[in-house]
Amino acid sequence: PDELESLWERLRTELRDEVSEVTFHAWLAPLEVAGAEEGRIYIRAPGHLRRWVDEHLGATLRTAAGRATGRPTDVEVVDSSWRRPAECGHAIAESGPEPLNPKYTFGQFVIGTGNHMAHAAALKVAEMPSQAYNPLFIHGRPGVGKTHLLQAIGNYVQLHGLGLAVRYATVEAFTSGFLRAIRDRSTAGFKDSFRTIDVLLVDDAQFLAGKERTMEEFFHTFDALYESGKQLVISSDRPPWELPDVEARLRERFQAGLVAELEAPDLPVRMVILRARARHDAITRVDDATLDTIARRVTSSVRALEGALIRVVAYASLRGAEPTPELARHVLERLYPEPESARPTVDEVVSEVGREFGLEPSVVVAHDRRRPHVWARQVAMYLARELTGESLPTIGERIGGRRHSTVLTAHRRVEGVLEGRGEGAHVVLSLRERLGRPS
């Protein structure tokens, strides 16, 4: 059932926060949820793992289950032959709102160039619900900190909000609760549970796609809260305009406030994250050179970065070796192959273009309409789009705070020069070869 699967996903999320990545993958990833009843969850484990998991991780499972359900919950580890008792229902999954993880705070969030706007907006919303940005829509690839920011808002409001009611829910949990309410003929109670709060935090809006009845209900919930002056914060793995299977009227509402992107952390931020995780896990044997090797290899998300650190340290410990850059490269080679060459940054592109045209980087990005300067700026935008992997809005922001449409126009103009082998084409090709990192 959907509610049981939703419960299991919440429990797995809590478990990831309780144990190291190595422990999770070795002992907990193979587990499955078998059933649930009032005050108890049944977890199915393969025969060769059941006893060890029960004896060594039972307390961890119960702690995580309590946080996932919002109340004390026992966990029974069963084998593959177990069948759910006839009276088992879904009382636990129906127990109410998803609890906030106290580990997700603003103080624990590492700020960098790719997330400072989203962090600042989230903090402002937490400090002044309904008075800052409403709705606030945060988007970014998996693992970059969306859930962290949503729950940080919730934790802050609970601590400082003078009694304001806050609720966090994933779209999957919202959907499961709504369908259950229809089944049980208790939709009035379901609506009240979401429409009588002050701050609603909704995670993973992309999963609204294709769920017609859920979208209808969520639309009315959104409008009821918004018109009552309540705060809404929504997250997704993509911006509202890239959610084609979500109703247009919902996409419009998502864009009615502030839309903030969370980008993958840059190198300095990745280093801060790794140092913080090493301190948290009391890892004292890993030096900055090894952390730098990990940070340069693993660029996709915070979750992947922390997992890579644990993997390297665990491998070194099992081999009785010291974590070194060479060992880190060996451990990560298959999962994170070293690229032929790293992508240049937008700033590196601007600097190289400036050198070619005899201009300071500040002049390249300035709002100067002299033709040689405009051409240099357009070349920089073209190369930045071709080589850095950054989005159009990011390139525009870093080259003089311009709109993404300006970057697109510049790219098309330079492309036209290259196609016609016009004057200046050889300079562009030379710069591209010199930067030397094909996309």
C-alpha positions, 0 to 999 in steps of 0.5 A, a space after each residue: 500500500 502507498 502509506 506503508 511504502 511512504 512510511 518505509 521511505 521516511 524510516 530509511 531517511 531517518 536511518 541514513 542519518 543515524 548510521 554511516 553510509 557503509 553500515 547503511 549499505 551493508 546491513 540496512 539497504 537489503 531490508 524491506 518493510 513487511 507490515 505495520 500495526 499500532 505501535 509496531 513496524 515489521 521489518 523483513 531481513 534476509 536470513 543471514 542478516 536477521 539475527 545480526 541486525 536485530 542484535 546490533 541495530 535494533 535500538 537504531 531501528 527503534 529510534 529511527 522508527 520513532 522519528 518517522 512515526 512521531 511517537 514511540 514505535 517498536 520494530 520487529 525484525 522478521 525473516 522471509 517466511 513471516 506473514 502479517 497478522 490478520 489484524 495488522 493495519 496501517 495505524 502507524 502510517 496514519 499517525 499524523 504529520 511527518 516529524 521534523 529532523 532536529 539535525 536539519 538546522 540553518 547552523 548546519 547548512 554550509 553556505 556557498 556561491 551556489 546556494 546562498 540565495 536559497 539559504 537567505 530566502 529560507 532564513 527570511 521566510 523562517 524569521 518572517 513567515 508570510 511577510 517575506 517570500 510567499 510562496 518560496 519555491 526551492 529547486 535543485 538536483 537530488 542531494 543538494 540540500 532542499 529537504 535540509 532547508 525545508 526542515 530548517 525552516 520548520 525547526 526554526 519556526 517551531 523554536 521561535 515562531 511563538 506558537 505558529 503551527 508548522 507542517 512538513 510533508 512530502 508529496 507522496 505522504 500528501 497523496 497517501 493521506 488524501 487517498 486514505 481519506 477518500 477511502 475512509 470517507 474522512 476528507 474533511 478531517 484531511 483538509 483541516 489537517 493541512 488548511 489550519 496550519 500557519 507554515 506548510 513545507 512540501 517536498 518533492 513537488 515533481 511527484 505531483 505529475 500525473 496525479 490528477 486528484 492529488 493535484 486538484 486537492 493540493 491546488 485547493 489547499 494551496 489557495 486556501 492557505 495563500 488566501 488566508 495569509 499562511 506561508 507555503 514553501 515548496 521544493 522540487 528537483 526542477 523549476 516550476 516551468 520544467 514541470 510539464 505534467 503538473 497543471 498549469 494553474 499550479 505551476 503559475 502559483 509556484 512561480 507567484 513568489 520567489 523561485 530559488 535554485 540550489 546548485 551543486 556545491 563548488 570546491 571550497 564548499 565541498 571542502 567545508 562539508 567534508 571537514 564538517 563531516 569528518 569532525 562529526 564522525 570523529 575522523 582524525 586520520 584524514 588530511 586536507 590533501 585526501 579531502 581535496 582529492 575526494 572533493 574534486 572527484 565527487 561534485 554532484 551532491 552533498 549526499 554523494 560527497 559524504 558517502 564518498 568520504 565514508 567509503 574511503 575511510 572504511 576502505 582504509 580502516 579495513 586494509 589497515 592503511 592510512 587514508 591518502 590521496 592515492 587510496 582515495 583515487 583508487 577507491 573512487 575510480 569506478 564510481 567517480 572516474 576522473 574526467 579527462 580534464 576539469 571544466 573551467 569556471 565562468 570566471 576562468 573563461 572571462 579571465 582567459 577572454 580578457 587576456 586574449 583581448 587585452 582587457 581586465 575581467 572587470 571590463 569584460 563583464 562591464 556594461 560597456 557598449 563599445 564594439 570590441 568590448 561587446 564582442 569580447 563579452 559575447 565570446 565569453 558568454 559563448 564559451 561559458 555556455 559551451 564549456 562550463 556546464 552552468 545554466 544560462 541564468 548562472 552565466 548571465 549573473 556572473 557576467 555582469 548580472 545579465 538575463 539568460 536571454 542575453 546569454 542566449 543571444 550572444 551564443 547565437 551571434 558567436 555561433 553564426 560567426 563560427 558557421 560563416 568562418 567570419 572575422 574573429 572565428 579563429 580567435 574563438 576557436 583558439 580560445 576554446 582549444 586553449 581552455 581545452 575542456 570540451 563539454 
